[in-house]
Amino acid sequence: MGKTITEKIFSRVTGKDVIAGDIVFPEPEIITVHDWYVVNFDSALEELGINKLYDPDKLIISTDHEPIAVSLQAAERQKKVREIVKKYGIKNFFDTGRGGHGHVFPVEMGLIKPGMFVEAYDVHVTNFGSVGALAIPVLIEITEVLACGSVWLKTPETVRVNLNGKMSLGTTIRDIAQKIINDLGADLVDYAVVEFGGSAMGSISIDQRHILCNTPIDIGAKSALVEPDQVTLDYLSNRVDGPLELISSDLDAKFREVVDYNLDSIEPQIATPPTPDCVVNISEVLGKKVHHAFIGSCAAPTLSDLEIAGKIIEGHKIHPDVRFIITPGTQEVMGKAQKLGLLNLFSEAGAMITPPGCGPCAGGRIGGLASGETSINTGTRNDYGRLGASDSEIYLGSAATVAASAIKGEIADPRDFLS
């Protein structure tokens, strides 16, 4: 019997013949932790009497959830993080202004390769699947990984999703991603790796693959990845030293299920409160008044998101009743957007630009919602109270949909601006 990509990666890192269901202790090749958890893991290690990490060179720490300290508490936490980095001799520390979103810039920098195994504290590390890496969040057990080098995992089964056809005008990969998690459902993908492939992948960029891999975790998937291909090689060719291996599932690999999608027939999608998989066609919510709009987060951190938003916003002004916030995902994305004139375009239209990182999606510490307000944004989740008041509402959509809605002051169809 052949193996899935996940089974092959676990077999390589454990040195054993691994199949789905096996309990393994795989050592990650990279570990990522963001700024809000560093003090926590340090305190946990101190309580255990541990004063050094198993392998500090594997650890990447990023200041992305709160790059701007908006309170004394935040400033003190940032200071403590810098002290902890020195304490453990952590070399891969990307402080404010040095990298951006920790789920994105390691891919840009060539730190993530196809077939690599990564563990993380934060769930959306699955973005690393954009280049064919298997990235699994272990949450608070990251402390054990940092101290001992590994923690036990059950090898996940795989749900294979084949994408075919071509997206129509105004439909973006975010719409496809939201449609997929709505259709698959939590029961099917529970503790599974969602593996993307199919004939359409040749036209889906690494930027777009970030978004595709971001969403399944929110309905209970263990991880998500794209079968690496020539697009992957082309993207990484000037970012990674040495040879790259295109790992793929065997033709006779055993999948939990195989699902096929025709992209031609999918229209813009909106996730309605209170969960990201409550997804409807945009026609069902057109005209819903909004007070707040946001483009950013690890679900829309890339230059392509800003470019499609720019196409829609050019020649328009943001609606006077809407606060519009744009957060480039990384320093690299922000620099490229600046060179293309996008940041100036957004600013002149009435948008606010924040430093690279999570932006409001991290919990509304900047640009939050007041009682009774409604947001349309590209964040990862839309549970009540995520961005502020518990009676505010969050609708999730593509960068194109958010830009169109920010202009009209209500949920709007981006196709009306692109035709």
C-alpha positions, 0 to 999 in steps of 0.5 A: 500500500502506498503512502500519503504525503503525511505518512511519508513525512512522519516515516522520514522524521521518525526513521520508521515505516509509519501509517495513519493511526500510528502513535509517533514521537516525531522531532520537528525540524522547525518550531514556531512561537509567537510573542503572546506565548513566549512568557508562558512557556518560559514560566512553565519551564522554570516551574519544571526546573528546566533552564535550557531548550532541547535545540534553540536553533530550531525555534522561531519567535516572531512579534506579530500578534502585538507589534505595536505595544498599545499599553504598558502591559504590552510594552512590559511583555515585549521587554520580557520576550527580548530577555527570554530570547537572550536567556535561551540563546535563541537566534531566530528572533524576529522582533517588530519590524523584522519579519511580520506575520510568523505564519508567512515570512518564514516561507518568504525567507526560505526557512520552510521547505517541501516535506519539512515537519514543523510544530507550533503553538498557534493553530494557523501555522498550517500556512506552511503547507503552501509549499508542501510542509506538514505543520501541526499545532500542538498548543500548550504542549509546545513547552514539552517540545521545547524541553524534550524535543518531541511530543506524541502524535497520532499519525493523521489520515488524509482527506484529498481535495482535487481542484480543477477548472479556473476561477471566474472573475471576482471569485478568489481563492478565499471564496474557494477555501470558505466553500470547501470547509463549509462543504467538507464539514467538521466530521469529515476532516476531524484530526485529518490532514487536508491535502490539496492537488488537482489540475488547477494547482498550476494556476494557483500561486504560493500567495493563494496557497497560503489562504487555501491551507489556512482555513481547514484548521478552523473546522477541526483538521489537524493540518493542511498542505498542498502537494508541491509542484513546479509552482513551488520550485519556481517560488523557492528557487531564489529563496532556498539553498540546495536541492528541493524534493517534490514529495507527493502521495503515491497513486495507491495511497489510502485516503479517508476521502477524495473530493473533487471541485470545479472552480468555474462554478463557485461564486464569491462566498461569505462566512456569517457569524458565528463560525467560519464554516457558516458559509453562504453565497454572497447574494444572500447577505448583499446590502448588510450595513457595515461599520468596519472593514479589514484586510489582513491576518494570516488568511489574507496576508499576501501581496495578491490580496492587496493587489486585488483590493487595489484594483477595486478601490482605485478611483473610489473613496471609502464610505464615510461610515466605514473604518477601513484597516489594511495590515500587510502580512510581512515586511516584504509584502509591505515593501512591494506594496509600497513600490507598486503604489498600493499603500498610497492608493489605500491611504488616499481612499481613506484606509488606515495602514498598520504594521505587518502582523496579525492586525485586528484579527489578533483580538481587536486590540487595534481597530476593534468593534463597539456594541452593535457594530458589524465588520466585513473582514478577511480574518480567520474567525468570526465568533462573537466578541472576537474584535470587541463587543460581544453583540458585534457581528463579523462577516468573513470574505475575500480581500476583493469582497471586503474592498468592495464593501468598504466602498459601499458601506454594506456587503457588496459583490466585488464583481460589480467593480471588476466587470 
